[in-house]
C-alpha cells in the first residue's frame, strides 16, 4: 500500500496535466509507464493481501489485510472530512519567489 498511493497520485496528477517534468523525462512514454506501474502495484497488493487458508482456527486473520485497509480508509475519510474546509491551496512558485 505504501508504494500504491504515490503511484496512484502520480497517475492522477499526470493525467490531469498538472505534472511538470524535470530535467529527466520519459516524454510521451511517461503515461504508459505510469499506468503499467499502477496496474503492477495493484496486482501486487491483491496478491499479497488475498486471503489464504493459513489460520484454520481463526479465519478472520486470513482477512486481516482487507479489514485493516477498510479500517484505515474509514479513519482517513473521517480525518479528511474534518479538515477539508480548513485546507488551503499553496502556490509553490510564489513561495519560491518569496524565499
PyMOL commands that set and color helices and strands:
alter all, ss='L'
color gray80, all
select helices_A, chain A and resi 4-15+27-49+59-86+92-98
alter helices_A, ss='H'
color red, helices_A
deselect
rebuild
show_as cartoon
